[in-house]
Amino acid sequence: MTGAHQQELAAFAVEKRFRGKGPLCVALVVTQHAKSMGLPLDPDRLLTEGGGQVLGLGKGAVQAVLKRHGVTRVLADEGGRTSRGSLKNMREYVAFLNNLSRVGEVDLDAVEAFWIERVHEFFAGKPFKIKLDAARSLRMVVRDVIAQAVDRQKTTPGMYYAGAVLQHLVGAKLDCALGKGTVEHNSFSTADAPGSRAGDFLIGDVAIHVTTSPGEAVIEKCRENLNDGYRPMLVTLQRGLTVAEGLAGNAGLADRIDIFEVEQFVALNLYEWGKFGAEGRKTAVADLVERYNEIVDEFETDPSLRIELRR
C-alpha cells in the first residue's frame, strides 16, 4: 500500500471514529469480504438476509482474523453484531475502500495490518483510575488523576495526556454546572492548535484557557481577548499557578486575568453539587466522570484517556 493510502486510512479512522470495538470488528470483517469478493464491494451484498446485520459479523470471524496475527484476546464477545451503528460503519468503510480502489490497486493485507495495529492500541488503552475514599479530599481526587496522566506522558514521548485530561475535566465540569450544549468541545489536538478561537471554551463574554504549562503565548491570547471585549480566564495546574501570575504581572495584566488552579476549580463545584453531603459528593464525582468519558468518546480517538471510577 502506498504511503498516501496509509494516511487516508488513518484520516478515515479519525474522521469516522473507528476506534471502539464495534467499528474495529466491522473493519476487520469487511476487509475479509474485500479479499474474497474483490473491490469494489457492493454494500447491499454485505447484509444478512433480513438486512438487519452485517454479513459474517460475529465473534468467530473477528477472532479468526486476530488469531492469524497472534492476538488471542477477545475484542468483542458479540463480535460487533449488536453494536449500534454497525450497518452505517459498514457502508462508510465500503465506500472508503471503493474510493481507494479507484485510485489504484489496494494492498488489503496492508489494510488488515493497519486495523490490527488499531486493535493493539485498543487493548493497550488502560483508563485512568479514580478511587472514592472518604478519607481523601476532593482536591486530591482531581490531583491524582492528573498525576496519572503526567506519569503516563513521561513514558510516551510525544503524547500529551496531561493536557487532554485537564481540558476535558474542565469541559466536563462546565457541562455539569451549566448543562450539556452550553459549551463547545474539541479534541485536545484541535484546542491546542494555533488559530482564531478566543479560547478553549467560550461562555458569554468569558474566554477560558486551559493549559498545563502557562507561557507567554497564552498570556498574549488573554491580551487579545481583552482587546476583543472578552474577559480572559486561565485554568492550570498547581505548579503553573505562580508561573501564570508572574507572566501576567510582567505583561501588565495581573489585575485583568482570572487565574485558577484546576483542583480548586473542580473540587469546589463537586462540594456544591453534592450539597456538602457524603453521598452527594459520590454522586457528583460519578456525574463528572460520566460526562468526561462521554466527551472523550466523542472527540478523542484514544480510549486510554477515559477514567474508571472505583468505589
N, C-alpha and C positions, 0 to 999 in steps of 0.2 A: 504494500500500500504506500502511496506517496505521502510525503510529509504534509502536503496540503489536506489530504483526506484525514490524516490523524488530527489535524487542527479542526477540521469540520466535525469530526466525531466528538471531540472534546467540547466544541461550541454547542453542538446538539444536546449533549448530556447536561450542560449547564442551563441552556435555554428551556428545555423541556423537563428539567428537574428529574432526570433519570439517575437517581442516587439511592432510592429506597429499595427494599427487597422486591416489591411488586414490579416496578419498571425494569429492574435488572433481570428478573425472571423472564419478562416479555422479550427483552433484548436478546437473551441467550437462546430462547426457543425460536424466535423469528429468524435469527441468524442461521439456525439449523435448517429451517424451511428454505431459506435462500440458497443454502448449499445443495439441498436435494432438488429443489424446483428450478433454481436458476433465477437470475434477475433479468427484467423487472418482475416483481411479485404482484399478484392480484390480491388485494386485502380481503376481498369477499371470499376467496378460496381458503382463507385462514380463519374462518369462523366454524364453530361446531354446527351440527345440523339445525339446532334451534336458533342459532345466531346469537346466543347469549354469552358465549365464552370464546376465548382464543383457542384455535385448534392445537391440540397437543400440549397445552399449557398445564403443567402439573408437576408435582414433586419429583416423580420418577424421571421425567425428561430433563428437568433442570439439574438434578443431582448427577445424571449420566454425563452431562457436559462438564460439570465441575470435577467429576472423578477423573476424566481424561487429563485434567490439568493438576491432578494431585490434591484437589480440595475435597475433604471428606465432611466438613461441617455442613449442616443443613441450612440453606439460605432461607427457605420458607416451607413450613410444613404443608401448606396448601399449594406450594409452587406458584403462587401469584394468582391462582384461579379466582379466588374470592376478593382479590384486591380491586377496590373501586378504581375505575379509570383504565383497566387493562385493555379494553377494546379501543379506547381513544389512544392509549400509548402504542398499541399495535399499529394502528393506522398512521400515526405520526412517524413511527420508526420505519414502516414500509415506504412511506413517501420519501423519507430521507435516503434510504438505501437505493430506491429507484432513481432519485436525482443523482446520486453518486455514480450509478451505472451509466447514466447518460454522458458523463464526462469521460469515462474510460473504464477499463477493467477494474473490478474491485477484488482485492485480496481478502476473502471472507475469513481466512484463518487469522489474518492480522486484525480484522474487525472483532472476531471472537476473543482474541488475546486482549484487546482493549477492554472489553467488558469483564474479562476475568480479573484484570487489574482493578477495575472498579469494585468488584466483589471483595477482593483482598482489602481494599480501603474500607469497605463497609464493615467487614469483620474486625478490622483494626480500630474502628471508631468507638472507643470506650468513652462513655459520657463522664462529665464531671459529677461529683457527688456532693450532696448537702445532707447532713445528718442533723435532725432536730434534737437538740439536747437542752432541756430546761435550765441546765446549769450554765449554758453559754449565752453570751449577749448576742443580739441580732446583728450588731456590727461585726462580730466575729464570724457569723454565718456568711455574710457578704464577703468579708476579707478572705475567708478560707477558699471560697470557690474561685476568686480571682487569683489567689496564690497558686491553686492547682493549674490554672491557665498559664501563669508565668513559668511554673516549673516545666510544663509540657513544652512551652515555647523554647526553653533553653536546650531541649533535646531534639528540636525540629527546626533547624536553621531555615530562615526564610518564611516561616509561618508566624502569624500574628494573632495567636489565640487570645491573649490578654485583651487586646484592643477590641476584638469581636465580642468577647464575653461582656466587657464593660459597656460597649454600645448597646447590646441587646438587653442587658439588665436594666439600663436606663430607659430604653424603649418600652420594656415590659412594665416597669414602674409607672411610666406615663400613661400607658393604656389602662392599667389597673386603677389609676387615680382619676383619669378623665374619661375613660370609655374607649373601646376599640373604634378606630376610624378617625380619632381626633388628630393623631399624628401620622405622618408618612414614614414608613420604614424602608430601609435599603440594605443590601448586603454590605458587609464591612468593607469590601474592596471598593464598592461604589461610593460609600460615605467617605472613605479615606482618600479618594482620588481628588485631585485639584479640579475646580470647576466653579460654576456661578452660584451654587447653592449657598444660602445665607448661613446655614449651619447643619449639623447632623439632624436636628429636629427644629421645626419652626412652629411655634404655638402663639397665636395672636401676634403681638409685637416683640416676642421674645425669641431670640436665636440661641439655641443650646448647642454648645460644642463639647464633645466627649473625647477625651484623649488620655492615654496612659503616660505620655511624656510631653508636657507642655513645652512649646518652643516659641520662638519669635513669630513663626508663621501663623499660629493660631491667635496670637495677640494682634497681629496685623488684620486677621479676619474680623476680630472683635472691633477694631478701629473702623473697618469698612461697615460693619453693622451699625455702628453709631452714626456714621455719615449718612447711612441709608434710612435712618429713623428707627432702627431696631435696638432693643435692649439686649446686650450680649450676656450669656451665662456660660460658665465653663465648669464642667464636672470632670474631676481627675482622681487619681489615687492619692493616698495619704502622703506618699513621698513626693508627689508632684505639686502639692498644695503650696509649699513655701516657694518653690521654683516659679509657679504661675504668678503668685503675688509679687515676687521680685521683678519678673518680666513686665507685669502690668505697671508696677511703680516706675520702672525705667522708661516705659513708654508714655508716662504721664497719664495713665488710665486707671490708677489704683482705686479711685473712688467711682469708677464708671462701669466696672465689670464685676458681676457677682460670681465669686469663685467658691465652689463647693467640693468637699471631699465625698466620694461616692458612698462610703459606708454609712455616713450620717444621712446623706441624701436619700438613700433607700430605706435604711432601718427606721427612721422616724415615721415614714409612711406606714411601715408594717405595724408599728405600735398603734397608730391611729386607726388603720383598717380593722385591726383586731380588737379595737375598743379597750386596749390595755389589759386584756384578759388572756390567760394561758391558752385556752382553746382557740380564742380568736386569733392569736398570733400564729398558731399552727395553720389555721385556715388561710391566713393572709400570705404566709410563706408558700403554701401549696398553690394558691392562685397566681402568685408571682412566677413561680417555676413553670406552671402550666402555660401561662402566656408567653414566657421566654421561649419555651420549647416550640410553641406554635410559630413564633417569629423565625426561629432558626430553621424549622422545617420549610417555611415558605420562601425564605430569602437566602439561605446558605446551602451549599452543596456538601458540606462536611457534617455528617451526623454526630461526630465526636464532640461537637460544640454543645450538644444537648446536656441538660442537667438531670441527674437522677436523684429524686428525693427519697431519703431513707428515714423512716420514722422510728 
